[in-house]
Amino acid sequence: MSSSKLRHGSLMIAVAVIVFPHYFLLHGLLVAAQDIANQPASNESKPPAIQSPRDEAQKLLRGYFDNILELQDTYGRDLVTVEDATARYPILSKSSFSCPLLYDKVPQTQTQCFTPIITIYDRISNDLEHLHEQSIPLPEVLLISSLDAPHEMDLTGPSSIYSAINLLLDCAYCESLSPWVPHNQTDEAIACRQRLKSRGIDDPIRKWLARLVVTRKIVAVPVADVAGFYNRLVYELSDGSSDIQQYDNGSCDFPYPVHWSETGNSEQSRHCMSTYPARIVNELFHSHVFQLGVAFHGSRSALVGRIEIPTWSKNFTEKSPDSEAMMQIASAMSSFGAGSDMQPYEVASLNLTSNSNSNECTGVMMEEFAFATGFRGAGSELGGQIQLEQCSCDSSDTEESCDYQSTRTSMYDAPSLRSFIVRVVAPDAFGMDTDCLAGFSSIGNTNCDHSTDQYLLTDSSNVGMNVRMSFVATDLALPWTSVHSVAGVSLRDDIVPKSPRLAETCTHTKAMKLPESSSINNVAVTWSVGGALTVDETTLLYGEWSMLDKKVFNCAARPTKQELDAFFSILRDIEQMEGETEEQMETEVTFTPVQSGRTRWHSSSQQQGSDDIIQPERTFSVTLDLSRYKVGDLVAVYAIGRVDQQWVHVRSEDNLPGVMAQSNIVNTRTNPEWMLYLKDFAIKGQLDFFSIPVTIEIEDRPGFFEGSALTESSVRLSDAIITEEEEVANGMIVYAICMAILTAVVVFLCVFCREQSDGTDVFSVLSARRKIMHQRIAMDEFFRNEVAAQNDLELT
């Protein structure tokens, strides 16, 4: 071996000795790094870092707000809107309050906490702009929670409100889809209804809750005091080891319900509206007329829940003239909220209960303020404004330094402060698993025992009880009637969400076709009355559409006593001028015999031991004689109800003598003279509540092979175009099928069933002609062959 090769080999060995150790070291580091990067499963199996109670509280509240905003994205702004309090009421942005929670899903330029205000309002069904009329004034309902000092806040309140509005919107969305007309939404409608049934929401409950969405405006403030609720969550998540910061009690930060100069303690009463939650509620009352509402509160010491109703007097010791109605409504909420396996909440007047907050209040409770500040006394005029002394932001503040305008606390429209807000005080909830509450719990949380009823309507828990109480209160805000069946045929729809209620479409949106027959003089009709406790009078009104004034009787209007009296007065005058007899007059527009009863919310209607937590609606029935109507007549059938008149006729001895009922909830159903105006919003009292009419069209007497049963011919407005297109398409298909069948029958009869032919019938002539044609073709072929053969011979 040469020396050059030896030197080259030695060099290679030296390089290998120097490089390979570094290579293996580098390779080992890369492999180790890759192993670390490829081990997510082992890292995920390790317990996560323990979050502090404050971080966990932030996470829970942000998740709750995400769920609230998702409702608007899922169901659309035509049904629900979610707004921040400062965005809705810019005057609140001047308030300087610090917030421990930052929520980055919405613009937040102020220092106040994001406070969602949820409004459920069906803008499509209640839009009457095409009729050049104002929107239908709906009763307004308030659902509110967390208006307390942090240590008193009800943890189940926000969860209850979320569950309630989620179920309302889901039922309204399902009901807005039509499963009756085949089109691209049919499968979705059927699947949606099946999903609700699997969770305990049957057809009657779905239709009832959808009705509430269409016929009421529901305003929900699930967390009125976000900062206070955040601190309560921190306290709860730390098992009570974390101190709760001292807060001014927003629940009793409201002015006294009588003129402060009459209280004898004006210095104390002037300190009010100093908290941000109280100002939010104050703005709500300035812009709404809440007839009924539910406010959820908590308690540190109560073992059994309470339902408290407000009072009124200068020293808050006398019952109000509305106490009869308030007590009955609260009792209905307690009974049906508890169901058959929970202890009902006790019902009492607000001033008669031991309130732990009473010593901390500088004003009065929100519930007292909402009702009694509008109390005017006997003989005073309706409407107008309530003038109060202005609040001071702090005892040391002057009017100039106050960051909340004095006009917002010293002048109120009288209608807006006649509201009955039920105060629901839940028992102590310390130690509750907040991460499993509806609205707070994350999807897929295996630590929670999720019920199949995710809406908790039938759940035996405080949240389920609150949900049921919310629905009872919402239903009682407005009486209603509904026709269910005609001649044993159940009507499919009544109130349909997201479907315009048009005056001119009443004759076909809820309609039946009844052929003339012997049974036309015995047509059974069933209907129900709801939104009340006692049905004083209920009846059916029926007559030809041509005899009814369309401005009074339609799908959109609510006839008042004055309008009805004027209509029947004019109708009788016309009939007398035409010389009609008394019997003929009665047949023009007829009333069935008056019936009475009690609804499912009345205490006597609760069935002990029943499996149905929500009892079936109270149903009435009557038989109509329609034999006087002729073919082509359109007969309108209305159900009418007059309810809860005992609220003004039965008075407790403790009530103020000689003082009329003051709340809107009582007067709007018992006093037809009750008319209050708030800007462009009007509240009108009425005695009689009308259903959506049913139109019965009298058809020709059926043939021998035709059925005489009544059939439904209702057309949803949303399906009108689809129905017309399908009627045309279906008509063409049916016509083609009928022609094909007719042709086949004719051929069959002619071929197989004809008598022996004499040679002159069509088939004999066609057969002879066919033979002649075959013979002619054969002769032509023969002559062509002969000519060809002759030509071949000549060529040869």
Number of C-alpha atoms within 10 A of each C-alpha: 5 6 8 9 10 10 10 11 12 12 12 11 10 11 11 13 11 11 11 11 11 12 12 11 12 12 12 12 12 12 12 12 11 11 11 12 9 10 10 10 8 9 10 9 8 8 7 8 6 8 10 12 18 19 12 18 24 20 15 20 21 18 15 21 18 15 19 21 18 13 21 19 13 12 16 13 16 15 22 24 20 22 16 17 26 22 16 15 15 11 17 20 18 15 19 14 13 11 15 14 20 15 14 9 11 11 10 15 8 16 16 23 22 27 22 23 23 24 21 24 23 22 19 15 23 23 19 18 9 8 11 8 9 13 15 17 15 20 21 21 29 27 26 24 28 29 31 27 25 26 22 24 27 27 27 24 27 27 25 30 26 24 22 24 26 19 22 21 24 21 26 27 22 24 24 18 22 21 19 14 16 13 13 10 14 15 13 14 19 15 14 18 20 15 14 21 15 11 16 16 21 14 14 11 18 21 21 19 22 24 21 25 27 24 23 22 23 24 24 24 26 25 27 28 26 24 22 29 26 23 24 26 25 23 23 23 22 16 13 14 10 15 12 18 13 11 13 18 23 29 26 27 28 30 28 26 25 21 17 19 12 10 15 10 10 14 13 16 24 21 21 26 27 21 21 24 24 22 24 22 21 19 17 20 19 18 14 19 27 27 28 26 23 25 23 27 26 27 23 15 12 13 11 14 21 24 26 24 26 28 26 24 14 13 10 15 14 16 21 27 25 27 23 18 23 26 19 17 22 24 21 22 29 26 23 24 30 23 26 18 13 14 13 20 23 16 21 17 19 22 19 13 12 8 10 12 15 13 7 12 20 21 23 19 25 23 24 28 28 24 27 23 23 23 23 18 13 13 9 8 8 14 17 13 15 18 17 20 17 21 24 24 21 15 12 7 12 10 14 9 11 16 17 23 17 17 13 16 22 16 15 20 21 22 31 25 27 26 28 29 27 27 25 27 23 28 19 19 21 17 12 14 14 20 18 18 20 22 24 21 20 16 10 8 11 9 10 14 8 16 11 11 16 16 25 25 26 22 19 15 16 20 26 24 25 28 26 27 25 25 21 22 23 26 23 21 27 22 22 24 21 22 27 21 17 25 19 13 16 14 18 12 16 19 23 24 29 22 19 20 23 19 17 14 16 22 22 19 23 24 24 24 17 25 20 22 15 10 15 20 15 14 17 16 21 20 23 20 30 24 22 24 25 21 21 16 17 25 20 24 17 24 22 19 19 12 12 18 13 14 14 16 20 25 22 22 16 18 18 19 16 11 13 15 12 11 14 14 11 12 17 16 11 13 15 13 8 9 11 13 10 11 8 11 16 13 14 16 19 14 16 14 11 12 15 15 16 21 24 23 27 19 18 10 14 20 14 10 10 12 12 13 20 18 17 12 17 16 17 18 17 15 14 17 12 19 15 8 18 13 13 11 16 22 24 25 25 24 29 25 26 24 27 21 20 13 21 17 9 10 17 14 9 12 19 19 11 10 14 17 24 23 25 30 23 23 24 22 24 23 18 16 15 16 17 19 17 18 8 7 17 15 19 19 21 21 21 23 21 25 23 25 25 28 27 28 24 23 18 13 15 14 8 7 6 8 10 19 15 21 17 18 16 19 18 22 18 15 16 13 11 13 18 11 11 15 12 11 12 13 12 12 11 12 12 12 12 12 11 11 12 12 12 12 12 11 12 12 11 13 11 8 10 11 8 7 10 7 11 9 11 10 14 13 12 12 12 12 12 12 12 12 12 11 12 12 11 11 12 11 11 11 11 10 11 11 10 10 11 10 10 9 8 7 6 5
